[in-house]
Amino acid sequence: MTVSHTKASTARRRLLQLLALSAGSWGLGAPVALAQPAAASSQASEPLQQLRIGYQKAAANLVIAKQSGWLEKRFPQTKIAWIEFPAGPQLLEALAVGSLEFGLTGDSPPVFAQAAGKDLVYVGAEPPKPESSAVLVLKDSPLKTLADLKGRKVALQKGSSAHYLLVRAVERAGLQWGDIQPVYLTPADARAAFERGSVDAWAIWDPFYAATELAIQPRALTTGRGLSGNSSFYLASRALAERHPAVIAALFEELTRADRLVQQDRPAAIRLIADFSGLDAGIVSLFLQRRPPSPVGPIQPATVADQQRVADAFHKLGLIPKPVEIARIVWRPDNGRIAAAKP
């Protein structure tokens, strides 16, 4: 047996073990059915020269892995770079133009990216965390219910997970999207506008939600509970998914290791995240409390279906230019194949 074939077989065994682990950890059914095995690519055994990882402050697993240096120890021959982004849309733009190989976003950014024809693939996910995002108003605001958003200005990052939360909140209120005035701002600019009263409400996610909650005690008209799962997705360049499936398997293992630290040694996790982000330990503690156990694994069929509902909702409202089929860019962990050919 050749060295190349041995490495490809080892990578496949790792992936299958991880599939079983992730399905059990999430309490889900059988993992995504594997396609018929493809011949191992000659590129599969090539060493990975560089791995550029995009992340945000809320990406607890990635931040802990970064602060712990686990990937650098695991891949000593690979140049690993960590690049922080304020939100998912900016991160995926960098991924699409070749400035990243791997990154984490919420549910909405990949939908907008796919609709815009960006070349990227879903490779993994964390379980939903619906309590980690909210539609906020100031504590003395006259707005009491979601229906009170009619005619009001609502700040949000366009194409972010908060965008879908707001879409669902408007629908729940019996309103039309045109009944509100969306104001598209980055989280930092949105908070400033929110605090000075330039907008009436703000759709936002942790840790920005937690930081604002502790600083000024806003009221939440709703969280994502019953509206949006607020799932987190790991996306990769097509080259990484197709040529280096063993690297993705290793990433999943180290990110799940980080999640175990969050669950088993919360003070240590808080210190690592606070030291990196500059956030107060109380803020980190609050947003971790709202975050369920989050092992990382390949995307399950139910998650694909949930994500398709996100895409369909945006298309129905004309917020993306064309319908998208999520399953077409979902990576299937059988030697790095993609679920379906690129359109």
C-alpha positions in Angstrom: 0.0 0.0 0.0 1.4 3.4 -0.9 2.0 6.2 1.6 -0.6 8.3 -0.2 -3.2 5.7 0.0 -2.5 5.1 3.7 -2.9 8.7 4.5 -6.1 9.0 2.6 -7.5 5.9 4.4 -6.5 7.3 7.8 -8.2 10.6 7.0 -11.3 8.8 6.0 -11.4 6.7 9.2 -11.0 9.9 11.2 -13.9 11.5 9.4 -16.1 8.6 9.9 -15.3 8.4 13.6 -16.0 12.1 13.9 -19.3 11.8 12.1 -20.5 9.2 14.6 -19.3 11.3 17.5 -20.9 14.5 16.3 -24.2 12.8 15.6 -24.3 11.3 19.1 -23.2 14.5 20.8 -25.9 16.5 19.2 -28.6 14.0 19.9 -29.3 13.7 16.2 -30.0 10.8 13.9 -27.6 9.2 11.5 -25.1 11.4 9.8 -25.3 12.6 6.2 -25.3 9.6 4.0 -21.9 9.3 2.3 -21.6 9.3 -1.5 -19.8 6.4 -3.2 -16.1 6.7 -2.4 -14.1 8.6 -4.9 -10.6 7.7 -5.9 -8.2 9.4 -3.6 -6.8 12.6 -5.1 -3.1 12.8 -5.7 -3.3 16.2 -4.0 -4.9 14.8 -0.8 -1.5 13.9 0.7 0.2 17.2 -0.2 1.2 19.1 3.0 -0.9 22.2 3.7 1.4 25.2 3.3 -0.8 27.8 5.0 -4.1 27.9 6.9 -5.7 31.3 7.3 -8.6 31.2 9.7 -11.3 33.9 10.0 -13.0 34.3 13.3 -15.1 36.7 15.4 -15.1 37.5 19.1 -18.1 35.2 19.7 -16.3 32.2 18.1 -15.6 30.6 21.4 -14.1 27.4 20.1 -11.9 29.1 17.6 -10.7 31.7 20.1 -9.8 29.1 22.7 -8.0 27.0 20.1 -6.1 30.1 19.0 -5.1 31.1 22.5 -4.1 27.6 23.4 -1.9 27.2 20.3 -3.3 23.7 19.6 -3.3 24.0 15.8 0.2 25.3 15.7 1.4 22.3 17.7 -0.7 19.9 15.5 0.5 21.3 12.2 4.1 22.5 12.9 4.9 22.7 9.1 1.8 24.8 8.3 1.8 28.6 8.5 -1.3 29.4 10.5 -2.7 32.9 10.5 -5.7 34.1 12.6 -7.7 37.0 11.2 -10.5 38.7 13.1 -13.6 40.1 11.5 -16.5 42.2 13.0 -19.2 40.1 11.4 -19.8 37.1 9.0 -20.4 39.0 5.8 -16.9 40.5 5.8 -15.4 37.2 6.8 -17.0 35.4 3.9 -16.0 38.1 1.4 -12.4 37.4 2.4 -12.9 33.7 2.1 -14.4 34.1 -1.4 -11.5 36.2 -2.7 -8.9 33.7 -1.5 -7.7 35.6 1.6 -8.9 32.8 4.0 -9.1 29.0 3.9 -11.5 28.5 6.9 -13.9 30.5 9.0 -17.0 30.6 11.2 -20.2 32.6 10.6 -23.9 32.6 11.6 -26.7 31.3 9.4 -27.3 34.3 7.1 -23.9 35.3 5.7 -23.4 32.0 3.7 -26.9 32.5 2.1 -26.0 36.0 0.9 -22.6 34.8 -0.3 -24.0 31.8 -2.2 -26.7 34.0 -3.8 -23.9 36.4 -4.9 -22.1 33.5 -6.6 -19.2 33.3 -4.1 -17.2 30.1 -4.3 -17.1 28.6 -0.8 -18.5 25.4 0.9 -20.1 24.5 4.1 -17.9 22.0 6.0 -19.2 21.9 9.6 -21.6 23.3 12.2 -22.2 23.8 15.8 -25.6 23.1 17.4 -28.2 26.0 17.5 -28.0 28.7 20.2 -31.2 30.7 19.9 -30.8 32.6 23.2 -27.6 34.2 21.9 -29.3 36.8 19.8 -32.0 39.3 20.5 -34.0 42.3 19.3 -33.3 45.0 21.8 -34.9 48.3 22.8 -33.8 50.8 25.4 -35.2 50.1 28.9 -37.4 53.2 28.8 -38.5 52.7 25.2 -42.3 52.9 24.5 -42.0 49.7 22.4 -43.4 46.8 24.3 -44.1 44.1 21.7 -42.8 43.1 18.3 -45.8 44.6 16.7 -44.7 48.0 18.0 -41.8 47.9 15.5 -44.1 49.0 12.8 -42.7 52.2 11.2 -39.6 52.1 13.5 -35.9 52.2 12.7 -34.1 48.9 13.5 -30.3 48.7 13.3 -28.7 45.5 12.1 -25.7 44.1 10.2 -27.0 43.3 6.8 -26.6 39.7 5.9 -25.8 38.6 9.5 -27.6 36.1 11.7 -29.4 39.1 13.2 -30.9 39.8 9.8 -32.7 36.5 9.7 -33.8 36.9 13.4 -35.4 40.3 12.5 -37.1 38.8 9.4 -38.7 36.1 11.6 -39.5 38.6 14.4 -41.3 40.9 11.9 -43.2 37.9 10.5 -44.2 36.8 14.1 -45.5 40.2 14.7 -47.9 40.0 11.7 -46.0 42.7 9.9 -44.5 43.0 6.5 -40.8 43.6 6.0 -41.7 47.0 4.4 -43.4 48.0 7.7 -40.1 48.6 9.4 -37.1 50.7 8.5 -34.0 48.6 8.6 -30.8 50.6 9.2 -27.7 48.6 8.1 -24.8 49.2 10.4 -21.8 47.2 11.8 -22.2 46.1 15.4 -20.0 49.0 16.8 -21.8 51.7 14.8 -25.2 50.1 15.6 -24.6 50.2 19.3 -23.6 53.9 19.2 -26.8 54.6 17.2 -28.9 52.6 19.6 -27.5 54.2 22.7 -28.1 57.8 21.4 -31.6 56.9 20.3 -31.0 57.3 16.5 -32.7 54.0 16.0 -35.6 52.5 17.9 -34.4 48.9 18.2 -31.3 46.8 17.5 -31.1 43.1 16.3 -27.8 41.8 17.6 -25.9 38.7 18.7 -23.4 37.8 21.5 -21.0 39.1 22.7 -22.3 42.5 21.6 -25.7 41.6 23.1 -24.1 40.6 26.4 -21.9 43.7 26.6 -24.8 46.0 26.0 -27.0 44.1 28.4 -24.6 44.6 31.2 -23.7 48.2 30.3 -27.2 49.8 29.9 -29.8 47.1 30.7 -31.8 47.2 27.5 -35.0 45.2 27.1 -35.2 42.2 24.8 -38.4 42.2 22.7 -37.5 38.7 21.7 -34.5 36.4 21.6 -34.1 33.8 18.9 -36.1 31.2 20.8 -38.9 29.9 18.6 -37.8 32.2 15.7 -34.2 31.5 14.7 -31.8 28.6 15.7 -28.9 31.0 15.3 -26.7 28.1 14.2 -23.0 28.6 13.5 -21.4 27.3 10.4 -17.8 26.5 9.4 -17.0 27.3 5.8 -14.0 26.6 3.8 -12.4 27.3 0.4 -13.2 24.6 -2.1 -9.4 23.8 -2.3 -9.2 23.1 1.4 -12.3 20.9 1.4 -11.3 18.9 -1.7 -7.6 18.5 -1.1 -7.2 18.4 2.7 -10.1 16.5 4.3 -7.8 15.3 7.1 -7.0 18.9 8.0 -10.8 19.6 8.4 -11.1 16.5 10.5 -8.3 17.7 12.7 -9.9 21.1 13.0 -13.1 19.6 14.1 -11.3 17.6 16.8 -9.5 20.6 18.2 -12.6 22.8 18.1 -14.5 20.1 20.0 -11.7 19.9 22.4 -12.1 23.7 23.0 -15.8 23.2 23.6 -15.0 20.5 26.2 -12.9 23.1 28.0 -15.8 25.6 28.0 -18.1 22.9 29.6 -15.6 21.4 32.0 -13.4 24.4 33.1 -15.5 27.5 32.6 -13.1 29.8 34.5 -10.2 28.8 32.3 -12.3 29.4 29.1 -13.5 32.8 30.4 -9.9 33.8 31.0 -8.7 32.7 27.6 -11.5 34.5 25.8 -11.3 37.6 27.9 -7.5 37.9 27.5 -7.9 37.7 23.7 -10.9 39.9 23.2 -10.4 42.5 25.9 -14.0 41.9 27.0 -14.8 42.0 30.7 -14.9 38.5 32.2 -18.6 39.2 33.2 -19.5 39.7 29.6 -17.7 36.5 28.5 -19.4 34.6 31.3 -22.8 35.8 30.3 -22.5 34.9 26.6 -21.1 31.5 27.5 -24.1 30.9 29.8 -26.4 31.3 26.8 -24.3 29.0 24.6 -25.2 25.3 24.8 -22.5 22.6 24.5 -21.1 23.1 21.0 -19.1 20.2 19.6 -18.2 20.6 16.0 -19.0 18.1 13.3 -20.1 17.7 9.6 -23.5 19.2 8.8 -26.5 17.0 9.4 -29.5 16.7 7.1 -31.8 18.5 9.6 -29.3 21.4 9.7 -29.3 21.6 5.9 -33.1 21.8 6.0 -33.1 24.6 8.6 -30.5 26.5 6.5 -32.7 26.1 3.4 -35.5 27.8 5.3 -33.3 30.7 6.0 -32.4 31.0 2.3 -36.0 30.7 1.2 -37.1 33.4 3.6 -34.6 35.9 2.3 -35.5 35.1 -1.3 -39.2 35.4 -0.6 -38.6 39.0 0.6 -36.4 39.8 -2.3 -33.4 40.3 0.0 -31.3 38.0 -2.2 -31.4 38.2 -6.0 -32.1 34.5 -6.7 -33.0 31.3 -4.9 -30.2 29.1 -3.7 -30.0 25.4 -2.9 -28.0 25.0 0.3 -27.2 21.3 -0.3 -25.3 22.2 -3.5 -22.3 23.6 -1.6 -22.3 21.3 1.5 -19.1 19.3 1.8 -19.5 15.6 2.2 -16.6 14.0 4.2 -15.7 11.3 1.8 -12.2 12.3 0.7 -13.3 15.9 0.4 -16.1 15.7 -2.2 -18.8 18.4 -2.4 -22.5 17.4 -2.3 -23.1 18.5 -5.8 -21.2 20.2 -8.6 -20.9 23.9 -8.5 -23.7 25.5 -10.6 
